[in-house]
Amino acid sequence: MGVLIGIVVAVGSLIGGYMALGGHLVVLWQPFEFVIIFGIALGTFIIANPLSGIMDTMRGIMEAMTNAVPKRQDFLGVLSLLFALMRDLRARPRNEVEAHIDNPNESELFKHFPGILKDKELTQFICDYIRLIIIGNARSHEIEALMEQEINTVRKHKVLPNSALSAVAEALPALGICAAVLGIVHAMAALSESPAVLGELIGAALMGTFSGIFMSYGIIGPVALKVKLTREKQVQPFIIAKQTLIAFMNGALPQIALEHGRKTIPAKERPTIDEVENETISGGKGEAMAQAA
């Protein structure tokens, strides 16, 4: 919603200011200039990105527009699941814990967290490192380095739409100049026409430069940044899992390990200690998960 509001404010300010100066809106409507600029931009975007990257960029834009980032309840869900797994690692036989991570989609424990199951990458991340903990001969600092490398890979993959959109944003001013040059060429062929006709053609050409610059710095660039911020926030559950599991591997009790994960959450979204305890240990899902396990 914020993206749409921002676009409306930007376009509204543009049109309102132009009209306040005495400009005529009909002059701004130059569809063939737009076809040149945005057609070339779309073509270069398709050239530079594979189909999977194009689809992911579209998803990234939709996620940015809907602010599809983890919320406080999502963080509580990750902490609750990790607590249940760590509790079982301490109290239950190895084969019972392996049953959860070998097939999380059929696990009664994981079914309490449909949001996590929906994120296949996060689910696999948690299951892989729980499996390494079960094996028991891995050193915590080695696992931490491996986790950090995987998180960096996840982050790099998630922010690829930002790079794709930024490349388009950087090219748009130059593409606007291309459209303007073609417009000037067209105007030069009409030098014998009246000044009114010639002025209209030159104005149409200049709209190409204006459109490229406005779309670059006023629309595409900010959207690319919003996509990057949205995708980076989606990496936070991986960091929570990493810090929690590493603390557990280093000998911390599950309750203390949760605190290591909770502290990685930004202050505005961070649940309190009491919220974590009520959700994971004292009641709520904690009791239901204990019965499921």
Secondary structure in CASP SS format (residue, H / E / C, confidence):
PFRMAT SS
TARGET T0000
AUTHOR 0000-0000-0000
METHOD secondary structure of the structure
MODEL  1
M C 1.00
G H 1.00
V H 1.00
L H 1.00
I H 1.00
G H 1.00
I H 1.00
V H 1.00
V H 1.00
A H 1.00
V H 1.00
G H 1.00
S H 1.00
L H 1.00
I H 1.00
G H 1.00
G H 1.00
Y H 1.00
M H 1.00
A H 1.00
L C 1.00
G C 1.00
G C 1.00
H C 1.00
L H 1.00
V H 1.00
V H 1.00
L H 1.00
W C 1.00
Q C 1.00
P H 1.00
F H 1.00
E H 1.00
F H 1.00
V H 1.00
I H 1.00
I H 1.00
F H 1.00
G H 1.00
I H 1.00
A H 1.00
L H 1.00
G H 1.00
T H 1.00
F H 1.00
I H 1.00
I H 1.00
A H 1.00
N C 1.00
P C 1.00
L H 1.00
S H 1.00
G H 1.00
I H 1.00
M H 1.00
D H 1.00
T H 1.00
M H 1.00
R H 1.00
G H 1.00
I H 1.00
M H 1.00
E H 1.00
A H 1.00
M H 1.00
T H 1.00
N C 1.00
A C 1.00
V C 1.00
P C 1.00
K C 1.00
R H 1.00
Q H 1.00
D H 1.00
F H 1.00
L H 1.00
G H 1.00
V H 1.00
L H 1.00
S H 1.00
L H 1.00
L H 1.00
F H 1.00
A H 1.00
L H 1.00
M H 1.00
R H 1.00
D H 1.00
L H 1.00
R H 1.00
A H 1.00
R C 1.00
P C 1.00
R H 1.00
N H 1.00
E H 1.00
V H 1.00
E H 1.00
A H 1.00
H H 1.00
I H 1.00
D H 1.00
N C 1.00
P H 1.00
N H 1.00
E H 1.00
S C 1.00
E C 1.00
L C 1.00
F H 1.00
K H 1.00
H H 1.00
F C 1.00
P H 1.00
G H 1.00
I H 1.00
L H 1.00
K H 1.00
D C 1.00
K H 1.00
E H 1.00
L H 1.00
T H 1.00
Q H 1.00
F H 1.00
I H 1.00
C H 1.00
D H 1.00
Y H 1.00
I H 1.00
R H 1.00
L H 1.00
I H 1.00
I H 1.00
I H 1.00
G C 1.00
N C 1.00
A C 1.00
R C 1.00
S H 1.00
H H 1.00
E H 1.00
I H 1.00
E H 1.00
A H 1.00
L H 1.00
M H 1.00
E H 1.00
Q H 1.00
E H 1.00
I H 1.00
N H 1.00
T H 1.00
V H 1.00
R H 1.00
K H 1.00
H H 1.00
K H 1.00
V C 1.00
L H 1.00
P H 1.00
N H 1.00
S H 1.00
A H 1.00
L H 1.00
S H 1.00
A H 1.00
V H 1.00
A H 1.00
E H 1.00
A H 1.00
L H 1.00
P H 1.00
A H 1.00
L H 1.00
G H 1.00
I H 1.00
C H 1.00
A H 1.00
A H 1.00
V H 1.00
L H 1.00
G H 1.00
I H 1.00
V H 1.00
H H 1.00
A H 1.00
M H 1.00
A C 1.00
A C 1.00
L C 1.00
S C 1.00
E C 1.00
S C 1.00
P H 1.00
A H 1.00
V H 1.00
L H 1.00
G H 1.00
E H 1.00
L H 1.00
I H 1.00
G H 1.00
A H 1.00
A H 1.00
L H 1.00
M H 1.00
G H 1.00
T H 1.00
F H 1.00
S H 1.00
G H 1.00
I H 1.00
F H 1.00
M H 1.00
S H 1.00
Y H 1.00
G H 1.00
I H 1.00
I H 1.00
G H 1.00
P H 1.00
V H 1.00
A H 1.00
L H 1.00
K H 1.00
V H 1.00
K H 1.00
L H 1.00
T H 1.00
R H 1.00
E H 1.00
K H 1.00
Q C 1.00
V C 1.00
Q H 1.00
P H 1.00
F H 1.00
I H 1.00
I H 1.00
A H 1.00
K H 1.00
Q H 1.00
T H 1.00
L H 1.00
I H 1.00
A H 1.00
F H 1.00
M H 1.00
N C 1.00
G C 1.00
A C 1.00
L C 1.00
P H 1.00
Q H 1.00
I H 1.00
A H 1.00
L H 1.00
E H 1.00
H H 1.00
G H 1.00
R H 1.00
K C 1.00
T C 1.00
I C 1.00
P C 1.00
A C 1.00
K C 1.00
E C 1.00
R C 1.00
P C 1.00
T C 1.00
I H 1.00
D H 1.00
E H 1.00
V H 1.00
E H 1.00
N H 1.00
E H 1.00
T H 1.00
I H 1.00
S H 1.00
G C 1.00
G C 1.00
K H 1.00
G H 1.00
E H 1.00
A H 1.00
M H 1.00
A H 1.00
Q H 1.00
A H 1.00
A C 1.00
END
